[in-house]
Amino acid sequence: MTAKRSISVPDDVAQWLDGQRNVSAAITAAVRAQMAGTQLDEVLRRAGIEVTDAGKARWRDRLATPIPDEALAEGQRLLDEAA
């Protein structure tokens, strides 16, 4: 089942949507990603982990840093040893 909605978005979002082949699919994917993030936050809270905007920002920054080549090589070495 589907439902039709009329929404208002900022100009930059409208411009991006205008470039999408299937606007409904693009919006659905974005909303589902948001829903999944909310569900993950709830799972973490139930596990006793407090999710904060500051904590999310720290992890975003940390994960944005590329893994050093030597660390990747060591990880591959360990995987090869385990095989």
C-alpha positions in Angstrom: 0.0 0.0 0.0 1.2 3.5 -0.7 0.1 6.9 0.5 0.5 10.3 -1.3 2.0 13.2 0.7 2.7 16.8 -0.2 5.8 18.2 1.5 7.8 21.4 1.6 11.6 21.2 1.5 14.4 23.8 1.5 15.7 25.0 -1.9 18.9 22.9 -1.7 16.9 19.7 -1.0 14.5 20.5 -3.8 17.4 21.0 -6.2 18.8 17.6 -5.3 15.4 16.0 -5.7 15.0 17.6 -9.1 18.1 15.7 -10.2 16.8 12.3 -9.1 15.4 9.8 -11.5 12.7 8.7 -9.1 11.9 11.3 -6.4 9.6 9.0 -4.4 12.3 6.3 -4.2 14.9 8.8 -3.2 12.7 10.2 -0.4 11.8 6.7 0.7 15.4 5.6 0.9 16.3 8.8 3.0 13.4 8.3 5.4 14.2 4.6 5.8 17.8 5.4 6.6 16.6 7.9 9.2 14.2 5.3 10.7 17.0 2.8 10.9 19.2 5.3 12.7 16.4 6.0 15.2 16.0 2.2 15.7 19.7 1.8 16.3 19.7 4.6 18.9 16.8 2.8 20.7 18.7 -0.5 20.7 21.8 1.1 22.1 19.8 2.9 24.8 18.2 -0.4 25.8 21.7 -1.8 26.1 22.6 1.0 28.5 24.5 3.1 26.0 23.5 6.8 26.0 23.4 8.2 22.5 24.1 11.9 22.3 24.6 14.3 19.4 28.1 15.0 20.7 28.9 11.3 20.8 27.6 10.9 17.2 29.8 13.8 16.1 32.9 12.2 17.7 32.3 8.9 16.0 31.6 10.6 12.6 34.9 12.4 12.9 36.7 9.3 14.0 35.3 7.1 11.3 36.0 9.8 8.6 39.8 9.3 9.3 41.2 6.8 6.9 42.7 3.6 8.5 46.5 3.8 8.2 48.0 1.5 5.6 50.1 -0.3 8.2 47.0 -1.1 10.3 45.2 -2.5 7.2 48.3 -4.6 6.4 48.4 -5.9 10.0 44.7 -6.8 9.8 45.2 -8.6 6.6 48.1 -10.5 8.0 46.0 -11.6 11.0 43.2 -12.7 8.7 45.6 -14.7 6.6 47.0 -16.4 9.7 43.6 -17.4 10.9 42.7 -19.0 7.5 
